[in-house]
């Protein structure tokens, strides 16, 4: 019997977690009856500071056969939560979703149908997300365009953290993609295999608000570009050529206007400001890459599991380092 693992990252979702479970379990229960599929709902409690942990325990107590809950020792972030789900899921098919119902559970049958057609990965691409607002929608499109320009990887525009894969693709990600600075959505695009795309409109957030501030989105964007592209490191060479060209033009300008132009104070100031601006930008870019290297060298765990209750089990397991060390 094919097992479907639905992996759900949870951080401060007390207002909507019951509704998410109700809707998703109805869809999965229907698939179980119609197609004879087994399923598990694997919730990753990413250090929630509200009642999300208590509610997940209540949900698991009511449905221990299908619901698993893994709790982190603190908030490690969405990427770490999805990685833990990847590590602990035992399904033949893995489906990654958020707990706010913006990723419609009603599309799970369509996802399974595409995988049954022989595809290994299904990318879910947003066509509309009104709750994100105009600025975030524009910056999101710009982000995907920039990543595609700078890297040799093609990322589906508006691809989301709602995606699915078979066991073969999941095993590659488990074993070979263990960076500390992570972008799982990008890895899914990067590993090859046969991919299908399903378009969807993001649903209304059932409760709460987005946990991605502009600062966190900026950090995620920078980490993604650094993980998948070395083009920014080459900007120093391009800037050097540009600076040399500007220097030559300034020499020509100075020779042509000699005797008629004032002392050239403004020209010198502008040239110095330009050169220093280029220099500091390059130093900043190098610093970002060094920061990523520093995190990888420290080799700290991606996440730490403090409590784990898996479907079909009644025992509680503790871990000091989780599976995030690999």
Beta strands, then each sheet from edge to edge (+ up, - down):
strand 1: 3-10
strand 2: 38-45
strand 3: 67-72
strand 4: 93-98
strand 5: 121-128
strand 6: 159-166
strand 7: 195-201
strand 8: 305-309
sheet 1: 7+ 5+ 6- 4+ 1+ 2+ 3+ 8-
end
